[in-house]
Amino acid sequence: MRFQAAILRTAGTPLTVETVETGALQPGDVLVRIRAAGICHTDLEVAEGRLAYPLPIVLGHEAAGVVERVGDAVTGLGAGDHVILHWNPHCGHCFYCERAQPILCEKYTRYGAQAVGFGGQPLYRTAAGEGLHSLMYLGAFSEYCIVPAQCAIRVRPEIPFGAACLIGCAVMTGVGAVLRIARVQPGDTVMVIGCGAVGLAAVQGARLAGAAAIVAVDLAEARLELARGVGATHVAHASRDDPMDLVRSLTAGRGADAVFEAAGAASAFRLSLEAVRPAGQVVWLGKVGLVEELAFRWGSLMQEKRIVRSSYGGARPARDFPLLVEHYLKGDLKLDPLISRRIALAEINAGLAALKRGEVVRAVVMFNS
């Protein structure tokens, strides 16, 4: 079949919307008609060339849609099911999968860098027969997407597609970091540094966990207001206020029980270590360049502090996505305020530019056909 997709041909140049096609559906795969896809900072990094992937490539990895067809070996999914896609297929039997670390699956990491399907082959071609790479096993800036059945998680159809797609990456990463990685407890004091989509999800995860104080830190007043709206009890403007003084005033000088870095800045990584209490938990969610070096005050690493880097919030999508949908439908998880702008696929470059300028938390590409 043929359909439209946004393709990056040269880093640093605009994406082009072109006609692409797929081959026959494999027995274990699912064809999903994409209805909404969020524009994430990872997409922007690849588009600008700061994160290198093979080209040409279809970007997009945060998506929701409707199952169109399933392969002969697929069970538990059928045409018409509403699904949220996830970008972490895993083999289930390698060294890391057997240790319940699917994010490190050896097959996942091997093929992920090649930007091909989980079977090792390109998922899409241009109408002229040119092979196309796809970002993070999805390539969701596209009218349709072929994924392994394990990557399509059936959810209740009551959740709007725009909200649902956010669960596939940013929300799972932020909420999961709080509930699955740090295991924040009722009464804890939490600091979240960076109030983009992941940080705002972490704020909400802290609220769901019953944290007594949630300190949100950012450089933008609008994002701090958003943080208040979704659960922050205190906010600190990083260039005007002193987040350290604030969190110490709330904890008799100890520091936060858990700190989540979601800004992706050297100063934010340093703050995360200074602001956490002795024996507290630091979770790094943001990132800098792969070869960029960071410097820390040695004393900030002392006193039994625990530091972990998390890419997907300890996700078990089959378990976690439906739970997050339930929280949304009950009003406990506020996703609509995270959507700053809804755009068409033809406006994809404007959406990426708005993200780069910091004008949006999430721009979401809506497919209405």
Secondary structure, DSSP 8 states (H G I E B T S, - for coil): -EEEEEEE-STTS--EEEEEE-----TTEEEEEEEEEE--HHHHHHHHTSS---SSEE----EEEEEEEE-TT--S--TT-EEEE-S----SSSTTGGGT-GGG-HHHHHHHTTT--TTSS-SEEETT--EEEEGGGT--SBSEEEEEGGGEEE--TTS-HHHHHHIIIIIHHHHHIIIIII---TT-EEEEE--SHHHHHHHHHHHHHT-SEEEEEES-HHHHHHHHHHT-SEEEETTTS-HHHHHHHHTTTS-EEEEEE-S--HHHHHHHHHHEEEEEEEEE-----TT------GGGG-TT-EEEE-SSTT--HHHHHHHHHHHHHHTSS--GGGEEEEE-GGGHHHHHHHHHTT--SEEEEE---
